[in-house]
């Protein structure tokens, strides 16, 4: 097995240090501006960030929150989800997608996914519709847009609301469907609500937890603004049971520095991903992801076939290369749900997927090390 030499740095899944260094002076200036202002909760920095990200996404309302999970939870609540309502979603996602549904007493209905895109299968969604179905919650997994034309058509036909979990896809555009109102639009802006995580490793990453909710609906936005501040439009005049879910001013200021660079960084990730696909094209036992237009490649996720995934991951770790499994257990199999439900594609993908190092600053030389180590690991496990 090829190992890194002692003078070679390990290769992380994402090199945040390099991205931060690119904008160090701007970030320092934003930090100093907020510290000297003495205003740390909401205020002008949050309002400015909301206006700027709304303009970037071409959507009228953006509400800064303290996490993507809160964007999901408050979004569903603002859309009127009630206990017992069914919400069709994917099992192949982070727990928070389903967790937000369950927190409201609604019922997540897990349906299977497409093995090429890892996103919801519209045929499976349609087959799961019942009189109790109230909402669809697609996830744009790994930065690839879900099949929104088909999903929005189903929603319109059955009078459903749609919340997009766009946690991993800021900057992605839906360019795969047939012509229609969703065509060419950014993820998070096609449904009734879009929920974005701004966790540090996301396409637009904060320096701690952060999130943003977007919507074309002024009433939904106003409800979310109230819910994020303990259910009060005016301080000490609480109208609903709400949450403490506000975006910090410091995070907003730092995000404002990074937002203008998101398209450049997403484009750089696509270059890295295309290079991986080229170098891995002849490697048997590896399925590389399709890279349709609009995909921002939040994660570069391959499938390792024949039951070799865990051994290959261990070999890469020994070589100093960080990888990650997103996600090793489908939601319906997690201890909290533990449903007697067989979703064969999601279950198969959970045993095969592995995400390789990615990022706008990943060098070609580092990629060559990753590819070489992956080739050697596959050769070793087959011997």
C-alpha positions in Angstrom: 0.0 0.0 0.0 1.3 3.4 -1.0 1.7 5.6 2.1 2.3 9.3 2.4 5.9 10.3 3.1 6.7 12.0 6.4 7.1 15.4 4.7 3.7 15.1 3.0 0.6 16.5 4.8 -2.4 14.2 5.2 -5.2 15.0 2.7 -8.3 16.1 4.5 -11.8 15.7 3.2 -12.1 19.4 2.9 -9.3 21.9 3.5 -11.0 24.8 5.2 -7.7 26.4 6.2 -6.8 27.1 2.6 -10.2 28.7 1.8 -10.0 30.9 4.9 -6.5 32.0 4.0 -7.6 33.2 0.6 -9.9 35.8 2.3 -8.1 36.3 5.6 -7.9 40.1 5.5 -11.6 40.5 4.5 -12.7 38.1 7.2 -10.6 39.9 9.8 -12.1 43.3 8.8 -15.6 41.9 9.1 -14.9 40.3 12.5 -13.5 43.6 13.8 -16.4 45.6 12.4 -18.9 43.5 14.4 -16.8 43.4 17.5 -16.5 47.2 17.6 -20.2 47.6 16.8 -21.3 45.9 20.0 -24.3 44.4 18.1 -24.2 40.7 18.1 -27.8 39.5 17.8 -29.7 40.1 14.5 -29.2 43.8 13.6 -27.8 45.3 10.4 -25.3 42.5 9.6 -28.1 39.9 9.5 -30.4 42.1 7.6 -27.7 42.8 5.0 -26.9 39.1 4.7 -30.5 38.2 4.2 -30.9 40.8 1.5 -27.7 39.7 -0.3 -28.4 36.0 -0.2 -32.0 36.6 -1.3 -30.7 38.6 -4.3 -28.2 35.9 -5.1 -30.9 33.2 -5.0 -33.4 35.5 -6.8 -36.1 35.0 -4.2 -37.9 37.7 -2.2 -37.6 36.5 1.3 -34.6 35.1 3.2 -34.5 34.6 7.0 -31.2 34.0 8.8 -31.3 31.2 11.4 -28.8 29.4 13.7 -28.8 26.1 11.8 -30.1 24.3 8.7 -32.0 22.0 11.1 -33.9 25.0 12.4 -34.6 26.1 8.8 -36.3 22.7 8.3 -38.2 22.8 11.6 -39.4 26.3 11.4 -40.1 26.0 7.7 -42.4 23.0 8.2 -44.1 24.7 11.0 -44.7 27.9 9.0 -46.2 25.8 6.2 -48.8 24.5 8.7 -47.7 20.9 9.3 -49.8 19.3 12.0 -49.4 16.1 14.1 -50.4 13.1 12.0 -49.6 14.7 8.7 -47.5 12.6 6.4 -44.4 14.0 4.8 -42.8 12.0 2.0 -39.0 12.2 2.1 -35.9 10.3 1.4 -34.3 7.8 3.8 -30.8 8.5 2.3 -30.0 11.8 4.2 -28.8 13.1 7.5 -31.2 12.5 10.4 -32.2 16.1 10.7 -34.3 15.9 7.6 -36.6 13.4 9.2 -36.1 14.7 12.7 -37.7 18.0 11.9 -40.8 16.2 10.6 -41.0 14.1 13.8 -40.5 17.1 16.1 -43.8 18.5 14.9 -45.6 15.2 15.4 -45.9 14.7 11.7 -45.0 11.3 10.1 -42.0 10.9 7.8 -42.8 8.5 5.0 -39.6 7.2 3.6 -39.5 6.1 -0.1 -36.7 4.7 -2.2 -34.1 6.7 -4.2 -32.6 6.7 -7.7 -29.3 4.8 -7.7 -27.7 7.2 -10.1 -28.6 10.5 -8.5 -29.1 9.3 -4.9 -32.2 11.6 -4.8 -35.9 10.7 -4.4 -37.5 8.5 -7.1 -40.6 10.4 -8.3 -42.4 7.1 -9.1 -41.8 5.9 -5.5 -43.1 9.2 -4.2 -46.3 8.9 -6.3 -46.9 5.4 -5.1 -46.6 6.5 -1.4 -49.3 9.2 -1.7 -52.3 8.8 0.7 -55.1 11.0 1.8 -52.9 12.0 4.8 -50.0 13.2 2.7 -49.5 16.9 3.3 -46.0 17.7 2.1 -43.0 16.5 0.1 -39.5 17.0 1.5 -36.9 16.3 -1.2 -33.1 16.6 -0.5 -30.6 17.8 -3.1 -28.1 15.3 -2.0 -24.3 15.9 -2.4 -25.2 19.1 -4.3 -27.1 17.5 -7.2 -30.7 18.9 -7.7 -33.5 16.5 -7.0 -36.1 15.9 -9.8 -38.1 19.0 -9.0 -40.2 19.1 -12.2 -41.8 15.8 -11.4 -42.0 16.5 -7.7 -43.6 19.9 -8.2 -46.1 18.4 -10.7 -47.1 15.8 -8.1 -47.4 18.5 -5.4 -49.6 20.7 -7.6 -51.8 17.7 -8.6 -52.4 16.7 -5.0 -52.4 20.1 -3.3 -49.2 19.5 -1.3 -46.6 21.9 0.1 -42.9 21.3 -0.8 -40.0 22.1 1.5 -36.6 21.7 -0.2 -33.7 20.5 2.0 -31.0 22.3 0.1 -28.5 22.0 2.9 -25.8 20.7 0.5 -26.6 22.6 -2.6 -26.3 26.4 -2.3 -25.6 27.6 -5.8 -26.9 24.5 -7.6 -29.4 25.0 -10.5 -32.0 22.7 -11.8 -31.1 22.1 -15.4 -32.0 18.4 -15.9 -35.8 18.5 -16.2 -38.2 19.3 -19.0 -39.1 22.9 -19.6 -41.3 24.4 -16.9 -41.3 26.8 -14.0 -38.5 25.0 -12.2 -36.1 24.9 -15.2 -32.9 26.9 -14.5 -33.8 27.9 -11.0 -31.6 27.5 -8.0 -32.2 24.8 -5.5 -34.2 26.0 -2.5 -36.3 28.4 -4.7 -38.6 26.0 -6.5 -40.8 24.8 -3.6 -42.7 26.7 -1.0 -39.7 26.9 1.3 -36.0 26.2 0.9 -33.8 25.3 3.9 -30.0 25.8 3.7 -27.4 24.7 6.2 -24.4 27.1 6.5 -22.4 24.6 8.6 -18.7 25.2 8.1 -18.2 22.5 5.5 -21.2 23.4 3.3 -20.8 25.2 0.0 -21.3 28.5 1.9 -19.9 27.8 5.3 -20.0 29.8 8.4 -17.6 29.7 11.3 -19.9 27.7 13.5 -23.6 26.7 13.2 -25.8 28.8 10.9 -28.6 28.4 8.4 -31.0 30.3 6.2 -34.6 29.8 5.1 -35.9 31.2 1.8 -39.4 31.5 0.5 -41.5 33.4 -2.1 -44.2 33.7 0.5 -44.2 36.9 2.7 -46.5 35.4 5.2 -44.3 32.3 5.7 -41.2 34.5 6.0 -43.0 36.7 8.7 -44.0 33.6 10.6 -40.4 32.2 10.6 -39.1 35.6 11.7 -41.5 35.4 14.6 -40.7 31.8 15.5 -37.0 32.4 15.5 -37.4 35.0 18.2 -39.5 33.2 20.8 -42.7 33.7 18.8 -42.6 37.5 19.0 -42.9 40.1 16.3 -42.3 42.7 18.9 -40.0 42.0 21.9 -42.0 40.8 25.0 -45.2 40.5 23.0 -45.0 36.7 22.4 -47.8 35.4 20.1 -46.7 31.8 19.6 -44.4 29.2 21.3 -41.3 29.8 19.3 -37.5 29.1 19.5 -34.3 30.9 20.0 -33.1 30.3 16.5 -31.5 33.6 15.4 -28.5 33.9 13.2 -25.6 35.6 15.0 -24.4 39.0 13.6 -20.8 37.8 13.6 -21.7 34.8 11.4 -23.7 37.0 9.1 -20.8 39.4 8.6 -18.4 36.6 7.8 -20.8 34.9 5.5 -21.2 38.2 3.6 -17.5 38.0 2.9 -17.7 34.5 1.5 -21.0 34.8 -0.5 -19.6 36.6 -3.5 -17.1 33.8 -4.1 -19.5 30.9 -4.0 -19.9 30.5 -7.8 -16.2 30.5 -8.3 -15.6 27.9 -5.6 -18.5 25.7 -6.8 -17.0 25.9 -10.4 -13.6 24.9 -9.0 -15.2 21.9 -7.2 -16.7 20.8 -10.5 -13.2 20.9 -12.1 -11.9 18.7 -9.4 -14.8 16.3 -9.7 -14.4 16.1 -13.5 -10.7 15.3 -13.0 -11.6 12.5 -10.6 -14.0 11.0 -13.1 -11.4 11.1 -15.8 -8.7 9.5 -13.7 -11.1 6.8 -12.3 -12.8 5.9 -15.5 -10.8 2.7 -16.1 -10.9 1.5 -12.4 -13.2 -1.5 -12.1 -15.2 -1.8 -8.9 -15.7 2.0 -8.7 -18.8 3.8 -9.9 -18.2 7.5 -10.3 -21.0 10.1 -10.1 -22.6 11.7 -13.1 -21.9 15.5 -13.2 -24.9 17.0 -14.9 -25.0 20.8 -15.4 -26.1 22.5 -12.2 -24.5 20.0 -9.8 -22.2 21.8 -7.3 -20.5 18.6 -6.0 -20.8 19.4 -2.3 -19.5 15.8 -1.9 -17.6 13.8 -4.5 -19.2 10.4 -3.8 -18.3 7.2 -5.5 -19.7 3.7 -5.0 -17.2 0.9 -4.1 -18.7 -2.4 -5.3 -18.5 -6.0 -4.2 -18.5 -5.3 -0.5 -15.1 -3.7 -0.4 -16.0 -0.2 0.7 -15.0 -0.5 4.4 -11.7 -2.2 3.6 -10.9 0.4 1.0 -11.7 3.2 3.4 -9.5 1.7 6.0 -6.6 1.5 3.5 -7.0 5.1 2.5 -7.1 6.2 6.1 -3.8 4.3 6.6 -2.4 6.3 3.7 -3.3 9.6 5.3 -6.4 10.3 3.1 -9.6 11.3 4.8 -12.9 10.0 3.4 -16.4 10.0 4.7 -19.5 7.8 4.5 -22.6 9.9 3.8 -24.7 8.0 5.1 -23.9 4.6 6.5 -27.5 3.9 7.9 -30.6 4.9 6.0 -33.0 6.9 8.3 -35.6 4.1 8.4 -33.0 1.8 9.9 -31.8 4.2 12.5 -32.5 3.3 16.2 -35.1 6.1 16.6 -37.3 4.8 13.7 -36.3 1.2 13.2 -39.0 0.6 10.7 -40.0 -2.7 9.2 -39.5 -1.3 5.8 -37.3 -2.5 2.9 -36.0 0.2 0.6 -33.4 -1.8 -1.4 -31.7 1.0 -3.3 -31.1 3.2 -0.3 -29.9 0.2 1.7 -27.5 -0.8 -1.0 -26.1 2.7 -1.5 -25.5 3.0 2.3 -23.2 0.0 2.0 -21.3 1.3 -1.1 -20.9 5.1 -1.0 -17.7 6.8 0.0 -16.9 10.5 -0.4 -13.4 11.4 -1.4 -11.5 14.7 -0.7 -13.0 17.6 -2.5 -12.8 21.4 -2.4 -12.0 24.4 -4.5 -8.4 24.4 -3.3 -7.6 20.7 -3.7 -4.5 20.5 -5.9 -4.1 18.2 -8.9 -1.1 16.6 -7.1 -3.2 15.8 -4.1 -5.8 14.3 -6.3 -3.2 12.1 -8.0 -2.2 10.8 -4.5 -5.9 10.0 -3.7 -6.5 8.2 -7.0 -3.3 6.2 -6.8 -4.1 5.2 -3.2 -7.6 4.2 -4.2 -6.3 2.1 -7.1 -3.8 0.3 -4.8 -6.4 -0.2 -2.1 -8.8 -1.9 -4.6 -6.0 -4.0 -6.0 -5.1 -5.1 -2.4 -8.6 -6.1 -1.3 -9.0 -8.2 -4.4 -5.9 -10.2 -3.8 
